[in-house]
Amino acid sequence: RVHCLVFLLIVLNSLQAQETAFSLPLDLEEGEELIQLQADILSYAALTVINRNDPDNKQYFVRFENGKTGPWLEVKYLQATLDSSGFLYTAKNEQGWFAVEGDKKYGPYFEVPKLRSGKSAFCCLYLAKENENSNQLLYNRDKVIGGAAGI
């Protein structure tokens, strides 16, 4: 079923571009479930979970055509970049929250409540708090570009 879903997404993208369709395997492990799938014109990112109903042992992964990241305690905001250069998401491990852009991680932070893809020089925009008492700051990758207190 998962292969069919990926294939259908690729076919839809291909029909829009009038190109030949192809499928990409997910190769899920036993007990691993697909939660979310994002695709761009060339590839996909899949959010999966193992032990979904066991809060003490739940693990999240983000799978790509050529590998995966994780395990994570939580993952949010999985999305393709606007320029089709890759995928963005926020993920939490024992160290804290990270904004993730491809193979780059920014953080750890106490919280990353928003993440968006921008264009050109602003590819990975996110709000983050360094600790419980700090204000939210607006980041572009690892650079602070503004304050966002109270958002």
Protein Blocks (a to p, Z undefined) as FASTA:
>chain_A
ZZmmmmmmmmmmmmmnopacddddfkiaehiacfbdcddfkbccddddehkllmklgccd
dddfkbcedddfbdehiacdfklnaccdddddfkbccddehjaccdddfbdfbccddehj
lmbgcdddfbfkbccdddehjacfbdcehZZ
